[in-house]
Amino acid sequence: MNIEAWFTLGVVAILFLGLLKNSIPPDLLFLGTASVLAVSGIITPEQAFSGFSNSGMLTIAFLFVVVAGLRETGILDYLSQRVLGNIKSERGVLARLAAFILPMSAFMNNTPIVAMFVPIVVDWCRRNRVAASKLLIPLSFLTILGGTCTLIGTSTNLVINGLMIENGIPGMGLFEIGMIGIPYAVVGVIYLLLFSNRLLPERKEFMEQLNESRRDYLVEMFVQSECRLCGKSVETAGLRHLPGLFLIEIDRDGRIISPIRPEDVIQSQDRLVFTGIVSSILELERIPGLVPVTHMENDLLPQEHKDRRLCEAVISESSALVGKTIRDADFREVYGAAVVAVQRFGNRIEKKLGDIELRPGDTLLMQTRPNFLRHYRDSHDFYLVSCVDEWRPIRRDRAWVTLALFLILIVLMTTGMVPIVLSTALAAVLMVALGCLSVNEARQSLECQVLITIAASFAVGAALQNSGAATLIARSVVESTQTWGPIAALAAIYILGSIITEVITNNAAAVLMFPFCIETARLYDVDSRPFVITLALAASASFMTPIGYQTNMMVYGPGGYRFLDFMRIGAPLNVLLGIVAIVLVPRFWPF
């Protein structure tokens, strides 16, 4: 092995050590690694930063914008309700995700599936007070498993199919690889259902963010006639065990229903009185047809609704509001705001929202105009004014536009009529142009750390190939199994392929290992097909590191994961699936 290969392996080892220690952000680690490899001459400057123009990385960036459009228009909320419903257990959610994602990823690119489902899963986790770290790695793994079931399930299968045809081997049929891919995926799903909860961490950062300010507000919500809760019991509607919220009474035409029983039925025009924390109140507002009671004289003007902000303000001792009721204070006229909820030192307030007489220290949760924070930050009426950054009004009137654009995108991506990067770019631009989300919201949707990490990781793969390190390791491992028979060689190809695919792209691993499959079959004088099929599975088996596959990188940040989290759950899965492949492949494709 030459000096360049040893140097590259040393740099990659330092990179892995840095990722394991988790003391430096991964995007900085990868950028630093790319720079070192370029300065040393292992790769060119163009190769070091070619990932920033890579179509895969750009596709992910555009998909972040597309998914933001789905979220801002309420489509993701609808999908979340339809896909996950009222499931309360992590295992139940995982099973439901598997039922949806496996068939989808068998025919669609994995990247948009993960981009669409990450916010759905995070939303469910927030509502049910579950750490997202328990479900996001399984989400990525499910798309990988589904992709092994058909020829078009992943680009790696298509690359290997092309190499087979180039070398005079009959190409794979659409469902041929499914003979091993389906049992392979089923075993993977069973493993995730049984062990993911035990092996994955519960990242407290997510849960602490959810409860960083445990202030219980009083809020009234009005049930409009089109609300999906109408005609349902409190239990069926899912209002009985809301995380961070408690339904204390129902006001029905002036008749108070309290305490609330599980069998009480929600009716149109009901006023539901809750006490709860801010993040949970925000979730209530995402239910179509359930709106805050802000009282007509205090409500914002219709034309102001799209620019609403949600702000918290603490009433000062010298405030002109002290002693006034919310109804009499005329918030819209004086402050351009509407009171949504009130909190008083953690005490329950036994009055309707509009009848509450304000006191110093009361905290108001208000819908405001965009300039409220600037105008009243230093006002004598309030001690403290701050905006709730995570809240935005939902553009439900643009939902049909967003859905149409997304369906067109799926058709274009599935049929291949337009390159994926161009179709996602077009969808992202049109969503902004047609008002599905603003330019600022589109910019904020870009997960820059994820994108930089993905882009810089291409340099590592290029260095391993340029230096010859990957080829030398692959050749030595395959040659060492020649005396053990074709089964041992099959195992070696799976093991080596699944390791190499963790540090270079799946397609590059497939191209790199394919010649060894052909050469091994020639040495043993057997059919090359079982070796090639095994390689197709191994090259997709990116379970042990976040850098092995784009979807792993996409869940790395939102799940608050560390490098070892992937190894902890992915290594046993890889061993298990390797055994499945080594046992079943020769049965379906004999030597």
C-alpha positions as CSV (number, residue, x, y, z in Angstrom):
1,M,0.0,0.0,0.0
2,N,1.5,3.4,-1.0
3,I,2.0,6.4,1.2
4,E,-1.0,8.2,-0.2
5,A,-3.3,5.3,0.8
6,W,-1.9,5.2,4.3
7,F,-2.2,9.0,4.7
8,T,-5.8,8.9,3.5
9,L,-6.7,6.1,5.9
10,G,-5.1,8.0,8.7
11,V,-7.1,11.2,7.9
12,V,-10.3,9.2,7.7
13,A,-9.5,7.5,11.1
14,I,-9.1,11.0,12.7
15,L,-12.4,12.0,11.1
16,F,-14.1,9.0,12.6
17,L,-12.5,9.7,16.0
18,G,-13.8,13.2,15.9
19,L,-17.3,12.0,15.1
20,L,-17.1,9.5,17.9
21,K,-16.0,12.1,20.5
22,N,-18.8,14.5,19.3
23,S,-16.9,17.5,20.5
24,I,-16.8,19.3,17.1
25,P,-19.8,19.8,14.8
26,P,-19.8,17.3,12.0
27,D,-20.0,19.9,9.2
28,L,-16.8,21.5,10.5
29,L,-15.1,18.1,10.8
30,F,-16.0,17.2,7.2
31,L,-15.0,20.6,5.8
32,G,-11.6,20.3,7.7
33,T,-11.1,16.8,6.4
34,A,-11.8,17.9,2.8
35,S,-9.4,20.8,3.1
36,V,-6.6,18.6,4.5
37,L,-7.0,16.0,1.7
38,A,-7.0,18.7,-0.9
39,V,-3.9,20.5,0.5
40,S,-2.1,17.2,0.6
41,G,-2.8,16.6,-3.1
42,I,-4.8,13.4,-2.6
43,I,-7.7,15.1,-4.2
44,T,-8.0,18.2,-6.3
45,P,-9.7,21.4,-4.9
46,E,-12.5,20.7,-7.4
47,Q,-13.0,17.2,-5.9
48,A,-12.8,18.5,-2.4
49,F,-15.8,20.8,-2.9
50,S,-17.6,19.1,-5.8
51,G,-20.3,18.0,-3.3
52,F,-21.7,21.5,-3.1
53,S,-22.7,21.2,-6.8
54,N,-23.7,17.5,-6.5
55,S,-27.2,16.9,-7.7
56,G,-28.0,14.7,-4.7
57,M,-27.1,17.4,-2.2
58,L,-29.0,20.0,-4.2
59,T,-32.0,17.7,-4.4
60,I,-32.1,17.5,-0.6
61,A,-31.8,21.3,-0.3
62,F,-34.8,21.8,-2.7
63,L,-36.8,19.1,-0.9
64,F,-36.3,21.0,2.4
65,V,-38.2,23.9,0.8
66,V,-40.9,21.6,-0.7
67,V,-41.5,20.0,2.7
68,A,-41.6,23.4,4.3
69,G,-44.4,24.3,1.9
70,L,-46.3,21.1,2.9
71,R,-45.9,22.1,6.5
72,E,-46.9,25.8,6.1
73,T,-50.1,24.9,4.3
74,G,-51.2,22.2,6.7
75,I,-50.7,19.2,4.4
76,L,-48.2,17.6,6.8
77,D,-50.7,17.9,9.7
78,Y,-53.3,16.2,7.6
79,L,-50.9,13.4,6.5
80,S,-49.8,13.0,10.1
81,Q,-53.3,12.5,11.3
82,R,-54.0,10.1,8.4
83,V,-50.8,8.1,8.6
84,L,-50.3,8.0,12.4
85,G,-53.9,8.7,13.6
86,N,-54.3,8.3,17.4
87,I,-51.5,5.8,17.8
88,K,-49.8,6.3,21.2
89,S,-47.0,3.8,21.3
90,E,-43.6,4.0,19.6
91,R,-43.9,0.5,18.4
92,G,-47.3,1.1,16.9
93,V,-46.0,4.2,15.1
94,L,-43.0,2.2,13.8
95,A,-45.3,-0.5,12.4
96,R,-47.5,2.0,10.7
97,L,-44.5,3.8,9.2
98,A,-43.2,0.4,7.9
99,A,-46.6,-0.3,6.2
100,F,-46.4,3.1,4.4
101,I,-42.7,3.5,3.7
102,L,-41.7,0.0,2.5
103,P,-43.9,0.0,-0.6
104,M,-43.3,3.7,-1.2
105,S,-39.5,3.4,-1.1
106,A,-39.7,0.3,-3.4
107,F,-40.7,2.6,-6.2
108,M,-39.6,6.1,-5.2
109,N,-36.4,7.8,-4.4
110,N,-35.7,7.5,-0.7
111,T,-34.7,11.1,-0.2
112,P,-38.1,12.8,-0.7
113,I,-39.8,10.1,1.5
114,V,-37.5,10.9,4.4
115,A,-37.8,14.6,3.8
116,M,-41.6,14.3,3.9
117,F,-41.8,12.0,6.9
118,V,-39.3,13.6,9.2
119,P,-41.6,16.5,10.2
120,I,-44.5,14.1,10.5
121,V,-42.6,11.9,12.9
122,V,-41.2,14.9,14.9
123,D,-44.7,16.3,15.1
124,W,-46.1,13.1,16.5
125,C,-43.2,12.9,19.0
126,R,-43.9,16.5,20.1
127,R,-47.6,15.8,20.6
128,N,-46.9,12.5,22.5
129,R,-43.8,13.7,24.4
130,V,-41.6,11.1,22.9
131,A,-38.0,11.7,22.0
132,A,-37.6,12.0,18.2
133,S,-34.3,10.1,18.5
134,K,-36.4,6.9,19.1
135,L,-37.9,7.0,15.7
136,L,-35.8,8.9,13.1
137,I,-33.1,6.4,12.6
138,P,-35.7,3.6,12.1
139,L,-37.4,6.0,9.6
140,S,-34.2,6.2,7.5
141,F,-33.5,2.4,7.8
142,L,-37.1,1.6,6.6
143,T,-36.5,3.5,3.3
144,I,-33.2,1.7,2.8
145,L,-34.9,-1.7,3.4
146,G,-37.8,-0.8,1.1
147,G,-35.3,0.1,-1.7
148,T,-33.9,-3.4,-1.8
149,C,-37.3,-4.9,-2.9
150,T,-37.3,-3.7,-6.6
151,L,-34.8,-2.9,-9.3
152,I,-35.9,0.8,-9.2
153,G,-36.0,1.0,-5.4
154,T,-32.5,2.5,-5.3
155,S,-30.1,3.9,-7.8
156,T,-27.5,1.4,-6.6
157,N,-29.6,-1.5,-8.0
158,L,-29.8,0.4,-11.3
159,V,-26.0,1.0,-11.4
160,I,-25.3,-2.7,-10.7
161,N,-27.9,-3.7,-13.3
162,G,-26.1,-1.5,-15.9
163,L,-22.7,-3.1,-15.0
164,M,-24.2,-6.6,-15.4
165,I,-25.4,-5.8,-18.9
166,E,-22.1,-4.2,-19.8
167,N,-20.3,-7.5,-18.8
168,G,-22.6,-9.8,-20.7
169,I,-24.7,-10.8,-17.7
170,P,-28.5,-10.8,-18.2
171,G,-30.0,-7.8,-16.4
172,M,-32.3,-8.0,-13.4
173,G,-36.1,-8.0,-13.8
174,L,-38.1,-5.4,-11.9
175,F,-39.0,-7.7,-9.1
176,E,-36.2,-10.3,-9.3
177,I,-34.2,-8.8,-6.4
178,G,-37.4,-8.8,-4.4
179,M,-37.0,-12.6,-3.9
180,I,-34.3,-11.8,-1.4
181,G,-35.2,-8.1,-0.8
182,I,-38.6,-8.8,0.7
183,P,-37.5,-11.3,3.4
184,Y,-34.4,-9.1,3.9
185,A,-36.7,-6.1,4.6
186,V,-39.1,-8.1,6.7
187,V,-36.3,-9.3,9.0
188,G,-35.1,-5.7,9.2
189,V,-38.5,-4.5,10.2
190,I,-38.9,-7.2,12.9
191,Y,-35.5,-6.3,14.3
192,L,-36.4,-2.6,14.5
193,L,-39.8,-3.3,16.1
194,L,-38.1,-5.5,18.8
195,F,-34.9,-3.6,19.5
196,S,-34.9,0.0,18.3
197,N,-36.5,1.3,21.5
198,R,-33.9,-0.4,23.6
199,L,-30.9,0.5,21.5
200,L,-31.7,4.1,20.6
201,P,-31.1,6.9,23.1
202,E,-33.6,9.3,24.5
203,R,-32.1,12.6,23.7
204,K,-33.2,14.9,26.6
205,E,-32.4,18.0,24.6
206,F,-35.6,17.5,22.6
207,M,-37.8,16.8,25.6
208,E,-36.3,19.7,27.6
209,Q,-37.0,22.1,24.7
210,L,-40.6,21.0,24.8
211,N,-40.9,21.9,28.5
212,E,-38.3,24.6,28.9
213,S,-41.0,26.9,30.3
214,R,-43.7,25.1,32.3
215,R,-46.2,27.9,32.4
216,D,-49.8,26.8,32.3
217,Y,-52.0,29.1,30.3
218,L,-55.8,29.3,30.2
219,V,-57.1,29.2,26.6
220,E,-60.5,29.0,25.0
221,M,-61.0,27.3,21.6
222,F,-64.1,27.6,19.5
223,V,-65.3,24.6,17.5
224,Q,-66.4,25.6,14.0
225,S,-68.9,23.6,12.1
226,E,-66.3,22.1,9.7
227,C,-64.1,20.9,12.6
228,R,-63.3,17.2,12.4
229,L,-63.9,16.9,16.2
230,C,-67.7,17.6,15.8
231,G,-69.8,14.6,16.8
232,K,-66.9,12.8,18.5
233,S,-66.6,12.0,22.1
234,V,-63.8,13.6,24.1
235,E,-62.1,10.2,24.3
236,T,-62.4,9.5,20.5
237,A,-61.3,13.0,19.6
238,G,-58.1,12.5,21.5
239,L,-58.7,15.3,23.9
240,R,-58.7,13.3,27.1
241,H,-54.9,12.7,27.5
242,L,-53.3,15.6,25.6
243,P,-49.6,16.0,26.5
244,G,-49.2,19.3,28.3
245,L,-52.9,20.2,28.1
246,F,-56.0,19.6,30.2
247,L,-59.6,20.1,29.0
248,I,-61.2,21.7,32.1
249,E,-64.7,22.6,30.8
250,I,-67.0,22.9,27.8
251,D,-69.1,26.1,27.3
252,R,-72.2,25.1,25.3
253,D,-74.5,28.2,24.7
254,G,-73.7,29.4,28.2
255,R,-74.1,26.0,29.9
256,I,-70.9,24.9,31.5
257,I,-70.0,21.2,31.3
258,S,-67.5,20.3,34.0
259,P,-65.9,18.0,35.0
260,I,-65.4,16.5,31.5
261,R,-66.3,12.9,31.1
262,P,-64.7,10.7,28.4
263,E,-68.1,10.1,26.7
264,D,-69.1,13.8,26.4
265,V,-69.6,14.6,22.8
266,I,-68.1,17.7,21.1
267,Q,-70.6,19.8,19.2
268,S,-70.3,22.7,16.7
269,Q,-70.2,26.1,18.4
270,D,-68.8,24.6,21.6
271,R,-66.1,26.6,23.5
272,L,-63.5,24.3,24.9
273,V,-61.5,25.6,27.8
274,F,-58.0,24.2,28.3
275,T,-55.1,24.8,30.6
276,G,-51.7,24.0,29.3
277,I,-48.2,25.0,28.0
278,V,-47.5,27.1,25.0
279,S,-46.2,24.3,22.7
280,S,-49.3,22.3,23.3
281,I,-51.6,25.3,22.7
282,L,-49.8,25.7,19.3
283,E,-50.7,22.1,18.5
284,L,-54.4,22.8,19.2
285,E,-54.4,25.7,16.6
286,R,-53.2,23.2,14.0
287,I,-56.5,21.3,14.1
288,P,-58.6,22.7,11.2
289,G,-61.8,24.2,12.5
290,L,-60.6,24.7,16.0
291,V,-59.7,28.4,16.6
292,P,-58.9,30.5,19.6
293,V,-61.7,32.6,21.1
294,T,-60.3,36.1,20.7
295,H,-63.7,37.9,20.9
296,M,-64.8,39.8,17.9
297,E,-64.0,43.2,19.3
298,N,-60.4,42.2,19.9
299,D,-59.8,40.0,16.9
300,L,-57.3,41.0,14.2
301,L,-58.6,42.2,10.8
302,P,-58.9,39.5,8.2
303,Q,-56.2,41.0,6.0
304,E,-53.8,40.9,8.9
305,H,-54.1,37.2,9.5
306,K,-51.4,36.0,7.1
307,D,-48.8,38.2,8.9
308,R,-49.7,37.3,12.4
309,R,-47.1,36.6,15.0
310,L,-47.5,34.9,18.4
311,C,-46.0,36.9,21.3
312,E,-45.8,36.6,25.1
313,A,-46.0,39.7,27.3
314,V,-45.9,40.1,31.1
315,I,-48.1,42.9,32.5
316,S,-46.2,45.5,34.6
317,E,-47.4,47.1,37.8
318,S,-47.7,50.5,36.1
319,S,-49.6,49.1,33.1
320,A,-52.9,50.8,32.0
321,L,-54.3,47.3,31.6
322,V,-54.3,46.5,35.3
323,G,-57.8,46.2,36.6
324,K,-59.4,45.9,33.2
325,T,-61.0,42.8,31.7
326,I,-59.6,41.4,28.5
327,R,-62.8,42.3,26.7
328,D,-62.8,45.9,27.9
329,A,-59.1,46.5,27.2
330,D,-59.7,46.7,23.4
331,F,-56.4,45.0,22.5
332,R,-56.9,45.2,18.8
333,E,-57.5,49.0,18.8
334,V,-54.7,49.8,21.3
335,Y,-52.0,47.2,20.6
336,G,-53.0,45.6,17.3
337,A,-53.2,42.3,19.1
338,A,-55.7,39.6,20.2
339,V,-55.3,37.7,23.5
340,V,-55.3,33.9,23.0
341,A,-54.4,32.7,26.5
342,V,-53.6,34.0,30.0
343,Q,-51.3,32.6,32.7
344,R,-51.2,33.7,36.3
345,F,-48.4,32.4,38.5
346,G,-49.4,28.8,37.7
347,N,-52.9,29.3,39.3
348,R,-56.0,28.3,37.5
349,I,-58.3,31.2,36.6
350,E,-62.0,30.4,37.2
351,K,-63.4,32.8,34.5
352,K,-64.0,33.0,30.8
353,L,-61.1,34.5,28.9
354,G,-62.9,37.8,28.1
355,D,-64.0,38.3,31.7
356,I,-60.5,37.9,33.3
357,E,-59.5,41.0,35.2
358,L,-55.8,41.6,34.5
359,R,-53.2,41.9,37.3
360,P,-49.5,42.7,37.4
361,G,-47.4,39.7,36.5
362,D,-50.1,38.1,34.3
363,T,-48.6,36.6,31.2
364,L,-50.6,37.1,28.0
365,L,-50.2,34.9,24.9
366,M,-51.3,37.1,22.0
367,Q,-51.7,37.1,18.2
368,T,-50.0,40.3,17.0
369,R,-49.0,42.3,14.0
370,P,-45.4,41.9,12.9
371,N,-44.3,45.2,14.4
372,F,-45.7,44.5,17.9
373,L,-42.3,43.3,19.4
374,R,-40.5,46.4,18.1
375,H,-43.1,48.9,19.3
376,Y,-43.8,47.4,22.8
377,R,-40.5,45.8,23.9
378,D,-39.8,48.9,26.0
379,S,-43.4,49.8,26.8
380,H,-44.4,50.7,30.4
381,D,-47.4,48.4,30.0
382,F,-45.2,45.2,29.8
383,Y,-42.2,43.9,31.7
384,L,-41.2,41.5,29.0
385,V,-42.2,40.9,25.4
386,S,-41.0,38.0,23.4
387,C,-42.1,36.2,20.2
388,V,-42.9,32.5,20.0
389,D,-40.6,31.6,17.1
390,E,-42.1,28.2,16.3
391,W,-45.6,29.5,15.6
392,R,-46.8,30.7,12.2
393,P,-50.3,30.9,10.8
394,I,-51.1,28.0,8.5
395,R,-51.9,29.0,4.9
396,R,-54.8,26.5,4.4
397,D,-56.0,28.4,1.3
398,R,-52.9,27.4,-0.5
399,A,-53.1,23.7,0.5
400,W,-54.5,22.6,-2.8
401,V,-51.7,24.4,-4.7
402,T,-49.0,22.7,-2.5
403,L,-50.6,19.3,-2.9
404,A,-50.9,19.6,-6.7
405,L,-47.2,20.7,-6.9
406,F,-46.1,17.8,-4.7
407,L,-48.1,15.2,-6.7
408,I,-46.6,16.5,-10.0
409,L,-43.2,16.3,-8.4
410,I,-43.8,12.6,-7.4
411,V,-44.9,11.8,-11.0
412,L,-41.8,13.5,-12.5
413,M,-39.5,11.7,-10.1
414,T,-41.1,8.3,-10.5
415,T,-41.3,8.4,-14.3
416,G,-37.8,10.0,-14.8
417,M,-39.3,12.5,-17.4
418,V,-37.2,15.2,-15.8
419,P,-33.9,14.9,-13.8
420,I,-34.8,14.7,-10.0
421,V,-32.7,17.8,-9.2
422,L,-34.6,19.9,-11.8
423,S,-38.0,18.7,-10.8
424,T,-37.4,19.4,-7.1
425,A,-35.9,22.8,-7.9
426,L,-39.0,23.7,-10.0
427,A,-41.4,22.5,-7.2
428,A,-39.5,24.6,-4.6
429,V,-39.5,27.8,-6.7
430,L,-43.2,27.4,-7.6
431,M,-44.2,26.9,-4.0
432,V,-42.5,30.3,-3.1
433,A,-43.9,32.0,-6.2
434,L,-47.4,30.8,-5.7
435,G,-47.5,31.9,-2.0
436,C,-47.3,28.5,-0.3
437,L,-44.5,29.9,1.8
438,S,-42.5,33.1,2.0
439,V,-38.9,33.6,0.8
440,N,-37.8,33.9,4.4
441,E,-39.5,30.7,5.4
442,A,-37.9,28.9,2.4
443,R,-34.5,30.1,3.6
444,Q,-35.1,29.1,7.2
445,S,-36.2,25.6,6.0
446,L,-32.7,24.9,4.7
447,E,-30.8,22.7,7.2
448,C,-27.4,24.1,6.5
449,Q,-25.4,21.8,8.8
450,V,-26.9,18.8,7.2
451,L,-26.3,20.1,3.7
452,I,-22.7,21.1,4.4
453,T,-21.9,17.7,6.0
454,I,-23.4,15.8,3.0
455,A,-21.5,18.0,0.5
456,A,-18.1,17.7,2.2
457,S,-18.5,14.0,2.7
458,F,-18.0,13.4,-1.0
459,A,-14.4,14.4,-0.6
460,V,-13.7,11.4,1.7
461,G,-15.0,8.9,-0.9
462,A,-13.0,10.6,-3.7
463,A,-9.8,10.3,-1.5
464,L,-10.3,6.6,-0.8
465,Q,-10.6,6.0,-4.5
466,N,-7.9,8.3,-5.7
467,S,-5.3,7.0,-3.2
468,G,-6.1,3.3,-4.1
469,A,-6.8,2.5,-0.5
470,A,-10.3,1.2,-1.2
471,T,-9.2,-1.0,-4.1
472,L,-6.3,-2.5,-2.2
473,I,-8.3,-3.4,0.8
474,A,-11.1,-4.9,-1.3
475,R,-8.7,-7.1,-3.3
476,S,-6.8,-8.4,-0.3
477,V,-10.0,-9.4,1.5
478,V,-11.5,-11.2,-1.5
479,E,-8.3,-13.0,-2.3
480,S,-7.9,-14.2,1.3
481,T,-11.2,-16.2,1.0
482,Q,-10.3,-18.1,-2.1
483,T,-9.4,-21.3,-0.2
484,W,-12.7,-21.3,1.8
485,G,-15.1,-21.8,-1.1
486,P,-17.8,-19.6,-2.7
487,I,-19.9,-19.2,0.4
488,A,-16.9,-17.6,2.2
489,A,-16.3,-15.4,-0.8
490,L,-20.0,-14.4,-0.7
491,A,-19.7,-13.5,3.0
492,A,-16.6,-11.5,2.3
493,I,-18.2,-9.5,-0.5
494,Y,-21.2,-8.7,1.8
495,I,-19.0,-7.7,4.7
496,L,-16.6,-5.6,2.7
497,G,-19.3,-4.0,0.6
498,S,-21.3,-3.0,3.6
499,I,-18.2,-1.5,5.2
500,I,-17.0,0.4,2.1
501,T,-20.5,1.8,1.6
502,E,-20.3,3.4,5.0
503,V,-17.4,5.7,3.9
504,I,-18.0,6.3,0.2
505,T,-21.3,6.6,-1.7
506,N,-23.4,3.5,-2.3
507,N,-23.0,3.7,-6.0
508,A,-19.2,4.1,-5.7
509,A,-19.0,1.1,-3.5
510,A,-21.0,-0.9,-6.0
511,V,-18.8,0.1,-8.9
512,L,-15.6,-0.5,-6.8
513,M,-16.7,-4.0,-5.7
514,F,-18.3,-5.2,-9.0
515,P,-15.0,-6.4,-10.6
516,F,-14.2,-8.5,-7.6
517,C,-17.6,-10.2,-7.9
518,I,-16.8,-11.1,-11.5
519,E,-13.2,-12.2,-10.7
520,T,-14.3,-14.3,-7.7
521,A,-16.9,-16.1,-9.9
522,R,-14.2,-16.8,-12.5
523,L,-11.8,-18.2,-9.9
524,Y,-14.4,-20.6,-8.6
525,D,-15.8,-21.3,-12.0
526,V,-19.4,-20.5,-10.8
527,D,-22.2,-18.2,-11.8
528,S,-21.5,-14.6,-11.0
529,R,-25.2,-13.7,-10.3
530,P,-25.3,-14.6,-6.6
531,F,-22.2,-12.5,-5.9
532,V,-23.7,-9.5,-7.8
533,I,-27.0,-9.8,-6.0
534,T,-25.2,-9.9,-2.7
535,L,-23.3,-6.8,-3.6
536,A,-26.5,-5.0,-4.4
537,L,-27.7,-5.7,-0.9
538,A,-24.4,-4.9,0.7
539,A,-24.0,-1.6,-1.1
540,S,-27.4,-0.5,0.2
541,A,-26.7,-1.7,3.8
542,S,-25.7,1.7,5.2
543,F,-26.7,1.2,8.8
544,M,-23.6,1.8,10.8
545,T,-22.7,5.4,10.2
546,P,-24.5,8.6,9.5
547,I,-22.3,9.4,6.5
548,G,-23.0,6.2,4.6
549,Y,-26.3,7.3,3.1
550,Q,-28.0,10.6,2.5
551,T,-31.1,9.7,4.5
552,N,-29.0,8.9,7.5
553,M,-27.5,12.4,7.3
554,M,-31.0,13.9,7.0
555,V,-32.1,12.4,10.4
556,Y,-28.7,12.9,12.1
557,G,-29.4,16.5,13.2
558,P,-33.2,16.4,13.9
559,G,-32.8,13.4,16.0
560,G,-29.9,14.9,18.0
561,Y,-27.9,11.7,17.3
562,R,-24.2,11.0,18.0
563,F,-22.0,8.9,15.7
564,L,-22.1,5.9,18.0
565,D,-25.9,5.8,18.0
566,F,-25.8,4.5,14.4
567,M,-23.2,1.9,15.3
568,R,-25.2,0.7,18.3
569,I,-28.3,-0.1,16.4
570,G,-26.8,-0.6,12.9
571,A,-24.0,-3.1,13.5
572,P,-26.3,-5.8,14.9
573,L,-28.8,-5.1,12.1
574,N,-26.0,-5.4,9.5
575,V,-24.8,-8.7,10.9
576,L,-28.4,-10.1,11.0
577,L,-29.1,-9.0,7.4
578,G,-25.8,-10.3,6.3
579,I,-26.7,-13.8,7.6
580,V,-30.1,-13.5,5.8
581,A,-28.3,-12.6,2.5
582,I,-25.6,-15.3,2.8
583,V,-28.2,-18.0,3.6
584,L,-30.9,-17.1,1.1
585,V,-29.0,-15.7,-1.9
586,P,-27.5,-19.1,-2.9
587,R,-31.0,-20.7,-2.6
588,F,-32.6,-18.3,-5.1
589,W,-29.5,-17.9,-7.3
590,P,-27.5,-21.2,-7.1
591,F,-23.7,-21.1,-7.8
